């Protein structure tokens, strides 16, 4: 799962520009444009005539709708890294040793950590705030947060199953700068910043 920070949508940003097909081929070989989503779905049947990628299978072809808002800045981070960003922005309390719980290292007992919510039980990975507020939070976090030392990846069982993919050094500051661009864009247009 991932979390995307973006300017709040508007009627104009949600306006559809067209439809095309996406698949595993890179670069895309099927360059057809369709006037409607339904026509794009129907075009899947002829996709193999336009795409010769050896790894492309019918199950990997799907229609994509292009919208005006697709060119707007956004920030997409993994769910666990979103918690790091939200914590730096002051949307989550700091965690301490009392907040870390490991039930057991047996494979059957390993599961996703519970997401800290507020008193109402809402998931902090979904929310919104005014762009001006977000700009202030980002600037404060950039001014106060020490350089992100990163976190090495780690696994918790003998099979080598990766539980945490880690974070490279400087990741937080890079993501905060990208989030600042989203907030500036939203602020200039009188929109909020959403994340989900």
N, C-alpha and C positions, 0 to 999 in steps of 0.2 A: 504494500500500500504506500502511496505517496500523498503529499500535501502540496497544493499549488496556491501560491499567493498571487493575486491579480487585482486589477481595478474592478470595482463593481460593474456588472454588465449594464448596458443601456439598450434601448430599443435599436439604436443604430449599430452598436457593437455586435448585436446578435443577428443582424441582417445577413442572410445567406448570399454568398457570391457564386457558389457553384458546388459541384460534387465530382469526386474522382475516386479511383480505386487504389488502395494501398495493399502491399504484400511484402514478402520477405526480401524482394529484390532491391539492391541498392547499387547504383541509383535506380529509381523507378523506371521501368521499361514501358509500362502501360500508361501512356500520356493522354488518354481520352478524357474529355470533360463531359459531364452530363448535366442536363437542365434541371433534373429533380433527383431526389434521393431514390425514389422508386426506379427511375431509369438506371441509376448507378447499380442498384441491386440486380436488376435484370442484366446489366453488362457483365456481371461476374461469370455468366455462362460462356462468354467469349474471351475471357481474360487470357486463357492459354494461347490464343492466337497473337496476342500483343506482348506477352511476357515469356521469355525463353530461359528464365533463371532456373538452374537445376534444382534449387531448393524450394521453389515456389510450388505449393500444393493448393488445391481448391479450398481446403480448410483454413488457409492462411490469408485469404483474400477478403477484404472488407471495405465497405463504402465509407468515405470520409466527406464530411460537409465542411467547406471553407466558409468562414465568417469574417466580417470586417474586423472583429476583435482579435482575430488570430495574429495580427501584426503588432498588437499591444504588448508591452513588456510584461513578463510574468516570471515567477521563480518556483520551480518544482524541486522538492527535496523529499527524501525518504521520510517515512513516518517517525523513525527514531531521531533523525536529524532535525525534523520539524520541532520536536520537543526541545532540542538544544537551542534552536533559534527563538522559539517562543519563551523559553526561560531567560535568554539574554535580553529579550524585549520587555520582560517584567510581566508577562501574561501568566507565568507559572511560578510558584515559589521555588526557592533553591532547595535542593535535596541534600540530605545528610545521611550519615551512616544508618540511622534508624529507619530510613525509607527503603533500604536495600534488603530484599528478602529472597533467599534461595531455598526452595523446599528441599530439593535433593538433586544430585547429578545424574540420577537414573533417567534414561531416555523417556520413560513413560511420564515422568513428572515435569519435564521441561516444556514450557509453553510460553506464549507471549506474556510479557509483564503487564500488569494492569495499568491502564492509562489513568493518570491522576486527573480527576475532574473536580469541578467546584462543588459546592454544597448541594446543588440541584442535580448533580450527576452528569452534567453536560460534558461532552468530549471537547477538550481545548484545541484539538486539531481542526476544528471548524469554528469560524468566527468572523468578525468584521470590526473595523474601527475607522474613524475619520482619517483621511490621508494626512492631515496636519499632525494628529496624534501619533500616527505611525512614523512620520518623519522625525518627530521629537524623540520617540523611543529608539529609532535606529541610530540617530546621531549620538544619543546618550550611551547606547550600548557600544558604539564604535569608540567613543571617548574613554569609557571606563573599563571595558572588557580587556583583560590581558590577551596577548597574542595566543590564538588557539594552538596548543601543542599537538592537537590531533589525538587519535586513539587507535592503537593497533587493532587489527582484527583478532578475534579469539574464538575458540571453540570450546565447548563444555563437555564433550563426550569422547570416548575412545574411538568412535567411528570416524571422527574428524568432521562431523557435521558443523558447518559454520553457523554460529548463533548471532554474532555481531560482526558486520563487515568492516567496522572501524570508520575512521575519519582522518583525512590527510591533514598535516599541519597547515594552519592558516585558513581552514575551511570556513569557520564561523565568520571571520572578517570578509571573506570573498562573498559569502551568501548575504551578509548584511549590506554590502555595497550594491549587490544586485537587487535586494529588496528596496533599497533607497531609490533606485531608478523607477521601480514600480510605484512607490509612494509619491515621487515627484510627478510622474505622469498623471496619476490619479488626482493629485492636488491641483495641478494646472487645469484640470477639466471639472473640478468640483465633485469628484466621485470619492467613495470610500475605498478602502482596501479590504478585500475578502480573502479568506483562506479556507480551504476544504480539501 
